[in-house]
């Protein structure tokens, strides 16, 4: 399979340029466009005693597997069920490759109380301001498409406007992107160049992640027992989307998963 990440980044660069001209970053910062409600903390929710640690994702499609849910599926029935027990909610806002948009993010923000992660491919400071303006509490910085210098700049800027950041890594070398302004370190079990998934990626990298920041694991989690394995290894958060979204009624798949997780935890 061709390098999907390179294609996505190329598309993203072309996509954001006209919007930067229409709404310069200064407009977001100075004209009252920033979301006025106090930001919700994903870090706090992940570290809270009794937290499920689940970051439930709303994702309509993927580049490798196509559509899970079309635009006919409304956001509210899914995310309001997530909201009852998830530590946070992730929303894919990339349109070309993941079928989402900022409307999905806004709708999630207004009907839920937990922190909302804008899941997209951040390559420009402007997108961080845009994320704040559209209601995100957390943004994702992917080491595979940023330099350590860019991560430091973007994480610092995000912190200055009240956003938390997840630094997403895929192998040990990307830990060089880590900086103090990063809020959370995430290990993606899916290789963004090939889209192959392996949980062993998280189990190997958890030993290398710096102390002091909560670690989350992303992708490839399809059963409650895996969550317990990853929690025992040291992870505080577990981002799960495809497992729910591929079902006809994602909210029911989520409820079933939480019930199974609670049942396993009660046996410990």
N, C-alpha and C positions, 0 to 999 in steps of 0.2 A: 504494500500500500504506500502511496506517495506520502510525503511529509505533510500531514493535515494541518499541523500547527503553523507551518510557514504560509500555507494558503489562507488560513484564517487571519493571520496578522497582516498579510498583504491586503486582504479585503477590508480589514478594520481601518487601516491607514487611509484608504480611499473613502471609506464610509464617513469618517468623522470630520474630514476637512471642510465640507460645505456647512456642517452644523457649527463648527468653530467660528465661521464667518458670520453666521446668523445670530449666534448667541455667544459672544466672547466671554471668556472666563470672568472678566470684571463684572459682567452683567449678573452672573450667579452670585458673586461675592458681595456686590454693593447694592443691588436693587431689591433686596428682600426675597430673592428666589430660593434661598436655602430653607429646607424644611424646618418649620418653627418648633415642632415638638421635640422635647429633650431626647437625645439619642439613647437607645437601649443598648446595654452592654452584653455582648455574647460571652466575653471573658467571664463576667460575673455569673452568668447562667451556667456555664460549663463547670465552674468551680463550686457551685452551690451544692450543699449536701443533698443527696437524693435525686440529683438531676439525671434524667435519662441520657443526656449527652447527645441525643439525636438531633442532627441538623437535617431536617426533612426538606427535600428539594422539589420545586415545581419546574419541570423540564418537559417541553413538548416534543423534542426530537433530538437526535444525535447524528453527527456526520457519518458514523459507521453503521447505524441501525435504522436510520430513517425516523419516521413519525411514530411517536407513542400516542400523542393526543393532538388533535387538530385545534384550531382556534374556536371550534364550537364548544370545547370544554371551558366552562367558566372557572375563574380562579377561586372564587369565594368558597364553594363547597369543599374544595380540597384543603386550602390553607387554614380554614377555620377549624378543621379537625386536627391538622398538624398543631395548631396553636394551643390545644388543650394539654399537650404533654411534651412537645419538642423543646429543646433548649434554644433553637433558632430555626429560621426558615431561609432556605436559599432559593433565589429566583434567577433563572437563566434569562438574560435580557438580549443576548445576541440573536439577531433575526435570521441572517443568511444561513447559518449552520445549525442553529438550535431552535429556531421557530418562536423565540420569545421576543419581548419588547419591554419598554419602560412602563407601558400601561399595566403589564402583569405585576411589576414592582410596586407601582402606586396602589393598585387594588389590594395587594397583599398587606401593605403598610396600614391602610385605613381600616382593615377588618380584623387585625391581629394585635397582640400585645407583646409578643416575643421579638427579639432582634431579627432584622431582615438583612441578609447578605445579598448584595448585588453580585451575581456570578457572571463575569464577562471577561474580556481580554483587554486589560488596562495597559495602554501603551503611551498615554499622554496625560499630563497633569489636568488638562481640561476635563477628561472623563471623570476624574475624582470629584471635581466641583459639580459636575453634572449629577453624579451619584448622590451627593448630599442634597442637591436641589430636588431630586425625585424621591427622596425619602429613605435611602439606604442608611443602615446603621454600621455596616461592615462592607469592606471591599476586598477583592482578591487580587493579589499581586503574584503573577506566575513567574518564577525564576527562569524558566526555559525561554521566555521571550523578553526578559529585561536584564540589564547589566546590574551588578552590585550597586553602582553609583545611582542608577535610576530607582532601584528599590529604596535606597536611603532617602533620596529626594522625595519620592512619592509617599513613603510611609510617614516621613516628617510632615509633609503637607497635609496628609489625611488626619494625622493627630492634631494638627493646628486648627482644623475645622470640626473636630469632634467625632471623627470616624475611626473605628478600629480596623485593623488590617490583618489579613491572613497571608502569610508568605507560603506559597505552594511550591514544594520541591518534589523531585522525582528520583534523585540519586544524591549520594553523599557530597559530590562536588558542588552541588547547588547550595549547600549550607554556607558557602562563602558569601551568599547574598544576604545572610542574616544581619540585622542591625537592631539596636535597642528599641527603636520606635515601632518595630513590628509587634503586633499584639498577640498573635497566635501563629504557630508553625503547623502547616498542613502537609501531610504526605499523600500524594495522589498515586493510588495503586494502578492507575491507567497511564500508560505511556502515551503522551499526547502526539508523538510522532507516528506511532503505529496503531494506537488505541487498544493494544493488548493490555489485559488486566491481571495482576498477581498480588494477592494479599501479603505475600512474603516481603514485598517492598517495604511495607509499613513495619513489619516485625523486625526487619534488619535496621531500618533508619531510626527507629525510636531510641536506640542506644546512643545515637550520635547527636540528637537534638539538644541544644543548650538548656540547662535548667532555668527555671524562672518564668517560662512561658508555657501555657497549656498547649498540648499537641492534639491535633485532630487527624483522622484518617479519612480518605475520600475514595469513593468508587469501589465497585466489586463486592459490596457487602449485601448479601442476600438472605442471611438467616441470623436469628438472635444469638445463637451460639458463637458466631464469629465476633459479634459485639463484645461478648464476655471475654473471649480470647484476647481481643485487642485492648480491652479495658485493663485486663490483668497485666498486659505488656506495658501499660503506662499511658495510654491514650485517654483523653478526657472527652473527646467529641468524635462523632461518627456521621459523616455526611452521606446520606442515602437518598437517591432520587429515582433511578431507573427501575429499581425493584418495585416501587409503588406506582410510578407513572405508566408502566407498561400494561397495567391491569385496567379493565374496563371501568372500575370504580376505585381510583387511587386511594381515596379516603378509607375505604374498607380494608384495602391491603395494608395501609398504615396502622389502622386499629388492630388488625390481626397480629402484626409484627410486635406492637407494643405489648399486647396481651401475652404473647410468647416470651418476650423479654422479661416481663414481670414474673411470669411463672418460673422461668429458669433462675432468676435472682432470688426468689423466695425459697428455692431448694438449696441454696448455698448456706 
